[in-house]
Amino acid sequence: MTATSARITALDTYDVRFPTSRELDGSDAMNPDPDYSAAYVVLRTDAADGLSGHGFAFTIGRGNDVQVAALNALRPQVVGRSVDELCADPASLGRDLTGDSQLRWLGPEKGVIHMAIGAVVNAVWDLAGRRAGKPVWQLLADAEPEWLADQVDYRYITDALTRDEAVALLTKGKQGAAERAATLRTRGYPGYTTSPGWLGYSDEKLTRLAEEAVAEGFTQIKLKVGADLGDDVRRLRAARAAVGPDIRIAIDANQRWDVAEAVEWTNALTEFDPYWIEEPTSPDDILGHATVRRAVAPVKVATGEHVQNRIVFKQLLQAGAVDVLQLDAARVGGVNENLAILLLAAKAGVPVCPHAGGVGLCELVQHLSMFDYVALSGTTENRVIEYVDHLHEHFLTPVVMNDGHYTAPTTPGFSAEMHAESIAEYRYPDGAFWIADLNDKAA
């Protein structure tokens, strides 16, 4: 079998769930008991090199089976495709899947089916990086501006970004890219940590983890808020005492509030100098975010992890509704749509601080921010990637942190592949962990 005739031979899916709710890891005002989960997909090929592509959609437990079903629904559109053609033009698959005349009814370009499309498209990029011998951040940074611009779907966003503008932004981003890539490999990309701030943690655990974060080199932490104002005041007081006046503290309401409540609650916490308020209200409420932003300044407004597509991001930027844009590697239609979002943010001059944490999100999103620094925005000023110290051990190439910075990946691909042993252990409901758990409950 020659490389030019290689095809996608299978799209395999796995429902992988981790019991993070038992330690309240990931807990917030809207999601008190998350079990971090991955609807995991592997694109198998008959290529002589034996390479495969890996991707996933992130969920928090119940419903992960629904997300897996959405992945399975894409199988007929993917299996049989040419590996060479997919890797040469990942956008072709994205356009076909988002444009499918029947699947499109389930979105369009939003929700479970769109996240499934994103997982498959990301798996193609993982495969493309492996075949090119490059990590995805480098594959993107090395690409020609015209080719990258053609990876973007401009439908519904040409009033904010045209292909010509994208080419111009990417061409400008090439200036000094080699020097920035060298700096990235030496220094890494700045991160911030949410690990101290889960809502279910005691004040003692919050304080200990906040102090450890500063010792590890982080210059920003984040706390979950929104369940009880008195608790938030007490917890922020403890956090500020632990980290001192010079460390940024972001706060995150996880969509808990109506607009007026968001304004009142955020302003009640200003004595602790919060850097941003994240997801103060519904992610679909563009004008509500704009109202909050005007009312809580100089506290910044950040959102994006639940924004469903590039069109909503376009409107958030047009409406002046956000100070910080938080894209997510697995929420939208994969790398291609996140390229559009990065370009929209670059044109608007709005910093991108991606959402991560979860399971595998840190591994993925580091590539997008690193590309943005090297070959698009050209800066890390006021830009940080979220970091949470959970579940990285389940990946073949986990993130590596050094002095509060993400170390640039060197392994080819998208850092998405999980250990086969982890899948076997935590596959739901028939993995070894879940079978033992069921037996323990029955005993």
Sequence and secondary structure as in RCSB ss.txt:
>XXXX:A:sequence
MTATSARITALDTYDVRFPTSRELDGSDAMNPDPDYSAAYVVLRTDAADGLSGHGFAFTIGRGNDVQVAALNALR
PQVVGRSVDELCADPASLGRDLTGDSQLRWLGPEKGVIHMAIGAVVNAVWDLAGRRAGKPVWQLLADAEPEWLAD
QVDYRYITDALTRDEAVALLTKGKQGAAERAATLRTRGYPGYTTSPGWLGYSDEKLTRLAEEAVAEGFTQIKLKV
GADLGDDVRRLRAARAAVGPDIRIAIDANQRWDVAEAVEWTNALTEFDPYWIEEPTSPDDILGHATVRRAVAPVK
VATGEHVQNRIVFKQLLQAGAVDVLQLDAARVGGVNENLAILLLAAKAGVPVCPHAGGVGLCELVQHLSMFDYVA
LSGTTENRVIEYVDHLHEHFLTPVVMNDGHYTAPTTPGFSAEMHAESIAEYRYPDGAFWIADLNDKAA
>XXXX:A:secstr
  GGG BEEEEEEEEEE  GGGGTTT  SS SS   EEEEEEEEE  TT   EEEEEEE STTHHHHHHHHHHTH
HHHTT BHHHHHH HHHHHHHHHT TTGGGG SS HHHHHHHHHHHHHHHHHHHHHHTSBHHHHHHHS HHHHHT
TS  TTTTTT  HHHHHHHHHHHHTTHHHHHHHHHHH EEEEEEEEE TTS HHHHHHHHHHHHHTT SEEEEE 
 S HHHHHHHHHHHHHHH TTSEEEEE TT   HHHHHHHHHHTGGG EEEEE  S TT HHHHHHHHHHHTTSE
EEE TT  SHHHHHHHHHTT  SEE   TTTSS HHHHHHHHHHHHHHT  B     TTTHHHHHHHHHHHHHHH
TS   TT  EEE  SSGGGBSS   EETTEE    SSB S  B HHHHHHHBTTTSHHHHHHHHHHH 
